[in-house]
C-alpha cells in the first residue's frame, strides 16, 4: 500500500509527499492559467499531461476507492492535497461535472459491482460526460409526478417520454434518469436508469437562452431500449436513489471551479471603484457595512460546510445539504449584487465599452438568479428543512 494511503502516516508527512509529487508532475507553465488552458488559449498540451498524471495517481477523485481508479485518501488527506495543488497555482482538471459530483458517489453507494466497474473508472479519468434526466415539462418542483415511462420488455426496458432542463445533454455520453415503472403509484413507482445517449431514439434539442448560450436541453426518448443491467437500485425504488443523488448535488464541493466573481477579492474590486477614506476604509460607509456583513456570513458558511463534511464522514451528505444549498444560493446572489453595485455602470451585456471582467460580473449576477431555483428550489429546500431537520408536521 502506498505511504499516502496508510492511515498511520501523519498529515505533515503526506503534505511533504504531495509537495514532492507536484514538483515532479505539475507543469509550472500552467500555474494560475486555468481559464486559458481550458479555453482556447495556450497550455493545452501541458493540461493533458497534468490530467494524465493526476488520473494515474487517482487524485482526480481523491477519496474514491482505489479499486475503481480513485485515490483512496481520507477526507483530511484530500484537503491537504487540495491545499497544495492550489498553492502551486493548479486545479483539479477532472472537473466538477455530474459524473464526479453526483452520479459517482451515488453509484458507489447503490450500484452493482458490474455497474461500478463499468462506469466509475471512466469518470475518474475524465473520459465520460453525464447529464441528469429528472425534470419534465409538468414535473419540476413536484418531481415525483414525472411521466417518462419505462416498460418491462423482458430483457430490457422500453423508455418513452421527455425530460427538460437536461444541462449539457448535447455533449453527454450517458444520462442518469428517473423513469416511471409503475403508473399506479407515485413515489414508489419510480426507477433509476442509466441510459446511453447514443441509443437509437434519443433526441436532444438545446434551449436557446436570451444570453445566446444553450446550457440546457430538451431530451426526448422514443422507444429507447435500455438493458435491465442499467437499473440502479431496486425496481420501483428509484425515488430513494434519486433523492440521495440530489443530496450529493446540493453538497458544495471544495473542488468546484471558482466563479467569475471569485477571481479577485470583492473588497479589492470595490476599493478600485469606490475609493478609500483617510483611514484606508472603503469610502462608502453603508456599502462597507453591507460588505462586512456579507464576508462574515460567507466565512461562517465555509466553516459550517467544513464541519458538516467532517460530521457526515463516510456516511455521506445528510438533509443538512438543503440548508447549505439555500444559504449558498443567497450568498452567491448577494456577492454578485454587491459587485455590480460597486461597478456603478448599469447592465453591460456586451460591447467594447465594458471590460471582460465587468461583463463577467454582470452575466454572473443575472444567471445567479437561477441559483434559488435549480437543484431544488428555495421553497422545496425549506420544506425539506422543516420536515426532515426540524420535524415539523405537515400543514393541515
C-alpha positions as CSV (number, residue, x, y, z in Angstrom):
1,X,0.0,0.0,0.0
2,X,1.4,3.4,-0.9
3,X,2.5,5.5,2.0
4,X,0.0,8.2,1.2
5,X,-2.8,5.7,1.8
6,X,-1.6,4.4,5.1
7,X,-3.8,5.6,8.0
8,X,-0.7,5.8,10.2
9,X,1.0,8.5,8.1
10,X,0.9,11.9,9.5
11,X,-0.7,14.8,7.6
12,X,2.6,16.6,7.7
13,X,4.4,13.6,6.0
14,X,1.6,13.3,3.5
15,X,1.9,17.0,2.7
16,X,5.6,16.6,2.0
17,X,4.8,13.6,-0.3
18,X,2.3,15.8,-2.2
19,X,4.7,18.7,-2.5
20,X,7.4,16.4,-3.9
21,X,4.9,14.8,-6.3
22,X,3.6,18.2,-7.5
23,X,7.1,19.4,-8.1
24,X,7.7,16.5,-10.4
25,X,4.3,16.4,-12.1
26,X,2.6,19.8,-12.2
27,X,3.7,21.8,-15.3
28,X,4.8,25.1,-13.9
29,X,3.7,26.8,-17.1
30,X,0.1,26.1,-16.1
31,X,0.3,27.9,-12.7
32,X,-2.7,30.3,-12.4
33,X,-3.8,29.7,-16.0
34,X,-6.8,27.5,-15.7
35,X,-9.1,29.7,-17.8
36,X,-6.6,29.9,-20.7
37,X,-5.7,26.2,-20.6
38,X,-9.3,25.0,-20.5
39,X,-10.4,27.6,-23.1
40,X,-8.8,28.2,-26.4
41,X,-5.6,29.6,-25.1
42,X,-2.2,28.2,-24.6
43,X,-1.3,25.3,-22.4
44,X,-3.4,22.5,-23.9
45,X,-0.6,20.0,-24.1
46,X,0.5,20.8,-20.5
47,X,-3.1,20.4,-19.4
48,X,-3.3,17.0,-21.0
49,X,-0.1,15.9,-19.2
50,X,-1.3,17.3,-15.9
51,X,-4.7,15.5,-16.2
52,X,-2.9,12.2,-17.1
53,X,-0.6,12.4,-14.1
54,X,-3.4,13.1,-11.7
55,X,-5.6,10.3,-13.1
56,X,-2.8,7.7,-12.9
57,X,-2.4,8.7,-9.2
58,X,-6.1,8.6,-8.7
59,X,-6.1,12.0,-7.2
60,X,-8.7,13.5,-9.6
61,X,-11.2,11.8,-7.3
62,X,-9.1,11.6,-4.2
63,X,-11.4,9.9,-1.7
64,X,-12.9,7.3,-4.1
65,X,-11.8,3.7,-3.7
66,X,-8.5,2.7,-5.4
67,X,-10.3,-0.3,-6.8
68,X,-12.2,1.9,-9.2
69,X,-9.5,4.4,-10.0
70,X,-9.8,6.7,-7.1
71,X,-7.1,7.9,-4.7
72,X,-8.3,6.1,-1.6
73,X,-7.4,9.1,0.5
74,X,-9.0,10.2,3.8
75,X,-11.0,13.4,3.8
76,X,-8.2,15.1,5.7
77,X,-5.6,13.9,3.2
78,X,-7.8,15.2,0.4
79,X,-7.9,18.6,2.0
80,X,-4.1,18.6,2.2
81,X,-3.9,17.6,-1.5
82,X,-6.3,20.4,-2.5
83,X,-4.4,23.0,-0.5
84,X,-1.1,22.0,-2.1
85,X,-2.5,21.9,-5.6
86,X,-3.9,25.4,-5.1
87,X,-0.6,26.6,-3.5
88,X,1.3,25.9,-6.8
89,X,-1.4,27.6,-8.9
90,X,-3.0,24.3,-10.0
91,X,-6.5,22.9,-10.1
92,X,-8.3,19.6,-10.5
93,X,-8.7,19.0,-14.3
94,X,-11.2,16.2,-13.8
95,X,-13.6,18.9,-13.1
96,X,-16.9,19.1,-11.2
97,X,-19.2,17.6,-13.7
98,X,-22.2,15.5,-12.9
99,X,-20.3,12.2,-13.1
100,X,-17.9,13.4,-10.3
101,X,-20.3,15.5,-8.3
102,X,-23.5,13.4,-8.5
103,X,-23.5,10.0,-10.1
104,X,-20.2,8.7,-9.0
105,X,-20.9,8.9,-5.2
106,X,-24.4,7.6,-5.8
107,X,-23.2,4.7,-7.8
108,X,-20.6,3.8,-5.2
109,X,-23.4,3.6,-2.7
110,X,-26.2,1.9,-4.7
111,X,-24.6,0.4,-7.8
112,X,-23.9,-3.2,-8.5
113,X,-20.2,-4.3,-8.8
114,X,-20.6,-4.6,-12.5
115,X,-22.0,-1.0,-12.7
116,X,-19.2,0.3,-10.6
117,X,-16.5,-1.4,-12.8
118,X,-18.1,-0.1,-16.0
119,X,-18.8,3.5,-15.0
120,X,-16.6,4.6,-12.2
121,X,-13.1,4.3,-13.8
122,X,-14.0,6.4,-16.8
123,X,-15.4,9.1,-14.5
124,X,-12.1,9.1,-12.5
125,X,-10.2,9.5,-15.8
126,X,-12.5,12.3,-17.0
127,X,-13.5,10.3,-20.1
128,X,-17.3,10.4,-19.9
129,X,-19.8,13.1,-19.6
130,X,-23.1,12.6,-17.8
131,X,-26.4,14.5,-17.8
132,X,-29.4,14.4,-15.4
133,X,-32.8,13.2,-16.6
134,X,-35.0,14.4,-13.8
135,X,-37.3,17.4,-14.6
136,X,-40.1,17.2,-17.1
137,X,-42.4,19.8,-18.6
138,X,-45.1,19.0,-15.9
139,X,-42.7,17.7,-13.2
140,X,-40.4,20.3,-11.9
141,X,-40.7,21.0,-8.2
142,X,-43.2,18.2,-8.0
143,X,-40.6,15.8,-9.5
144,X,-42.4,12.7,-8.3
145,X,-45.3,13.4,-10.8
146,X,-42.9,12.5,-13.7
147,X,-44.4,10.5,-16.6
148,X,-41.5,9.3,-18.7
149,X,-42.3,5.6,-18.9
150,X,-40.0,2.5,-18.8
151,X,-41.9,-0.6,-19.8
152,X,-40.7,-4.1,-18.9
153,X,-39.9,-5.9,-22.2
154,X,-38.3,-9.0,-20.7
155,X,-34.5,-8.4,-21.1
156,X,-34.8,-4.6,-21.4
157,X,-36.9,-1.6,-20.6
158,X,-38.5,0.5,-23.4
159,X,-38.4,4.1,-22.5
160,X,-40.7,6.8,-23.8
161,X,-41.0,10.4,-22.6
162,X,-39.5,13.8,-22.4
163,X,-37.0,15.5,-20.0
164,X,-36.5,19.2,-19.6
165,X,-33.5,21.4,-18.4
166,X,-31.1,18.5,-19.0
167,X,-27.9,20.5,-18.7
168,X,-25.2,19.6,-21.1
169,X,-27.2,16.8,-22.7
170,X,-25.9,17.7,-26.2
171,X,-22.4,16.8,-25.0
172,X,-23.2,13.9,-22.7
173,X,-22.3,10.2,-23.3
174,X,-24.7,8.9,-20.6
175,X,-27.8,10.1,-18.7
176,X,-28.9,9.0,-15.2
177,X,-32.7,9.1,-15.5
178,X,-35.7,8.8,-13.3
179,X,-38.5,6.9,-15.1
180,X,-41.9,5.6,-14.1
181,X,-42.1,1.8,-14.0
182,X,-45.4,1.6,-12.1
183,X,-48.1,4.0,-13.2
184,X,-50.4,3.1,-10.2
185,X,-48.1,4.6,-7.6
186,X,-46.4,8.0,-7.3
187,X,-43.1,7.9,-5.4
188,X,-43.0,4.1,-5.2
189,X,-43.4,3.7,-8.9
190,X,-40.2,5.4,-10.0
191,X,-36.9,3.6,-11.0
192,X,-33.4,4.9,-11.6
193,X,-31.9,4.0,-15.0
194,X,-28.6,4.7,-16.8
195,X,-29.2,5.5,-20.4
196,X,-26.6,5.6,-23.2
197,X,-27.2,8.8,-25.0
198,X,-26.1,7.2,-28.3
199,X,-29.0,4.8,-28.2
200,X,-31.5,4.9,-31.1
201,X,-34.5,7.0,-30.2
202,X,-32.6,9.6,-28.0
203,X,-33.1,13.1,-29.4
204,X,-31.6,16.3,-27.8
205,X,-32.7,19.8,-28.6
206,X,-30.7,22.7,-26.9
207,X,-32.8,25.5,-25.5
208,X,-31.6,28.9,-26.7
209,X,-31.4,31.4,-23.8
210,X,-31.5,35.2,-24.0
211,X,-27.8,35.2,-23.4
212,X,-27.2,33.3,-26.7
213,X,-25.9,30.2,-24.8
214,X,-27.6,26.8,-24.7
215,X,-26.6,25.1,-21.5
216,X,-30.0,23.4,-21.1
217,X,-31.8,21.0,-23.4
218,X,-35.0,19.2,-24.0
219,X,-34.4,15.4,-24.3
220,X,-36.8,13.1,-26.0
221,X,-36.9,9.3,-25.6
222,X,-38.8,7.4,-28.3
223,X,-38.8,3.6,-27.9
224,X,-35.3,3.7,-26.4
225,X,-34.2,0.2,-25.4
226,X,-32.3,0.1,-22.1
227,X,-30.7,-3.1,-20.7
228,X,-32.0,-4.2,-17.4
229,X,-28.4,-4.3,-16.2
230,X,-28.7,-0.5,-16.2
231,X,-31.2,-0.4,-13.4
232,X,-29.6,1.2,-10.3
233,X,-31.2,0.0,-7.0
234,X,-34.4,-2.0,-6.9
235,X,-37.2,-1.8,-9.4
236,X,-39.6,1.0,-8.3
237,X,-37.0,2.0,-5.7
238,X,-35.6,4.9,-7.7
239,X,-37.0,7.6,-5.6
240,X,-34.7,6.8,-2.8
241,X,-31.7,6.6,-5.1
242,X,-32.7,9.8,-6.8
243,X,-33.1,11.7,-3.6
244,X,-29.7,10.6,-2.4
245,X,-28.2,11.9,-5.6
246,X,-29.8,15.2,-5.0
247,X,-28.1,15.4,-1.6
248,X,-24.7,14.9,-3.4
249,X,-25.7,17.6,-5.9
250,X,-26.6,20.1,-3.2
251,X,-23.3,19.5,-1.3
252,X,-20.9,22.2,-2.2
253,X,-17.6,20.7,-3.3
254,X,-14.4,22.4,-2.5
255,X,-13.1,21.4,-5.9
256,X,-15.8,23.4,-7.6
257,X,-14.4,25.9,-10.1
258,X,-14.2,29.5,-8.9
259,X,-16.9,31.8,-10.2
260,X,-16.1,34.9,-12.1
261,X,-16.8,37.0,-9.0
262,X,-14.3,34.9,-7.0
263,X,-11.3,35.5,-9.2
264,X,-10.4,38.6,-7.2
265,X,-11.3,39.6,-3.6
266,X,-14.5,41.6,-3.6
267,X,-13.1,44.3,-1.4
268,X,-10.3,44.9,-3.9
269,X,-12.7,45.5,-6.7
270,X,-14.9,47.7,-4.5
271,X,-11.9,49.8,-3.4
272,X,-10.9,50.4,-7.0
273,X,-14.4,51.7,-7.8
274,X,-15.5,53.4,-4.6
275,X,-12.1,54.6,-3.3
276,X,-10.9,54.7,0.3
277,X,-11.2,57.3,3.0
278,X,-8.4,58.8,5.0
279,X,-8.3,55.8,7.3
280,X,-8.0,53.3,4.4
281,X,-11.5,52.1,4.6
282,X,-14.0,51.9,1.8
283,X,-15.3,55.4,1.3
284,X,-19.0,54.4,1.2
285,X,-19.9,53.6,4.8
286,X,-23.2,51.9,4.0
287,X,-21.6,49.7,1.4
288,X,-18.7,48.9,3.7
289,X,-21.2,47.8,6.4
290,X,-23.1,45.5,4.0
291,X,-19.9,44.1,2.5
292,X,-18.5,43.3,6.0
293,X,-21.7,41.5,6.9
294,X,-21.6,39.5,3.7
295,X,-17.9,38.5,4.3
296,X,-18.8,37.4,7.8
297,X,-21.7,35.3,6.6
298,X,-19.5,33.8,3.9
299,X,-16.8,32.9,6.4
300,X,-19.4,31.3,8.7
301,X,-20.9,29.4,5.8
302,X,-17.5,28.0,4.8
303,X,-16.7,26.9,8.4
304,X,-20.2,25.3,8.6
305,X,-19.6,23.5,5.3
306,X,-16.3,22.0,6.5
307,X,-17.9,21.0,9.8
308,X,-20.8,19.3,8.1
309,X,-18.5,17.3,5.8
310,X,-16.5,16.1,8.8
311,X,-19.6,15.2,10.8
312,X,-21.1,13.3,7.9
313,X,-17.9,11.3,7.4
314,X,-18.2,8.1,5.4
315,X,-22.0,8.2,5.7
316,X,-22.1,10.9,3.0
317,X,-24.3,14.0,2.9
318,X,-27.4,14.5,5.0
319,X,-30.6,16.6,4.8
320,X,-28.4,19.4,6.1
321,X,-27.3,19.9,2.5
322,X,-30.7,21.7,2.0
323,X,-29.7,24.3,4.5
324,X,-26.3,24.7,2.8
325,X,-27.8,24.9,-0.6
326,X,-30.2,27.7,0.4
327,X,-27.6,29.7,2.2
328,X,-25.0,29.2,-0.6
329,X,-27.5,30.4,-3.2
330,X,-28.3,33.6,-1.3
331,X,-24.6,34.3,-0.7
332,X,-23.8,33.9,-4.4
333,X,-26.6,36.3,-5.4
334,X,-25.6,38.8,-2.7
335,X,-21.9,38.7,-3.8
336,X,-22.9,39.4,-7.4
337,X,-25.2,42.2,-6.4
338,X,-22.5,43.9,-4.3
339,X,-20.0,43.7,-7.2
340,X,-22.4,45.1,-9.8
341,X,-23.4,47.9,-7.4
342,X,-19.7,48.7,-6.9
343,X,-19.2,48.8,-10.7
344,X,-21.8,51.5,-10.9
345,X,-22.2,51.2,-14.7
346,X,-25.6,49.6,-15.2
347,X,-26.1,46.3,-17.0
348,X,-23.4,45.8,-19.6
349,X,-24.1,42.7,-21.6
350,X,-21.6,43.1,-24.5
351,X,-19.6,45.7,-26.3
352,X,-16.2,47.3,-26.2
353,X,-17.3,49.9,-23.7
354,X,-17.1,47.2,-21.0
355,X,-14.1,45.3,-19.7
356,X,-14.2,41.4,-19.9
357,X,-14.3,41.4,-16.1
358,X,-17.3,43.8,-16.0
359,X,-19.2,41.7,-18.5
360,X,-18.5,38.5,-16.5
361,X,-19.8,40.1,-13.3
362,X,-23.0,41.3,-14.9
363,X,-23.6,37.9,-16.6
364,X,-23.0,36.0,-13.4
365,X,-25.3,38.4,-11.5
366,X,-28.1,37.7,-13.9
367,X,-27.5,33.9,-14.2
368,X,-27.2,33.7,-10.4
369,X,-30.9,34.4,-10.1
370,X,-31.5,30.8,-11.1
371,X,-29.5,29.5,-8.1
372,X,-32.5,29.6,-5.9
373,X,-34.5,27.6,-8.5
374,X,-32.3,24.8,-9.9
375,X,-31.2,21.7,-7.9
376,X,-34.4,22.0,-5.9
377,X,-36.0,25.4,-5.4
378,X,-35.5,27.5,-2.3
379,X,-39.1,26.7,-1.3
380,X,-38.6,23.0,-1.7
381,X,-35.4,23.1,0.4
382,X,-37.4,24.9,3.1
383,X,-39.9,22.1,3.1
384,X,-37.1,19.5,3.5
385,X,-35.6,21.5,6.3
386,X,-39.0,21.8,8.1
387,X,-39.8,18.1,7.8
388,X,-36.5,16.3,8.0
389,X,-34.5,18.5,10.2
390,X,-36.9,20.4,12.4
391,X,-39.5,17.6,12.5
392,X,-42.4,20.0,11.9
393,X,-45.8,18.4,11.0
394,X,-47.4,18.8,7.6
395,X,-49.9,21.7,7.5
396,X,-53.5,20.7,7.9
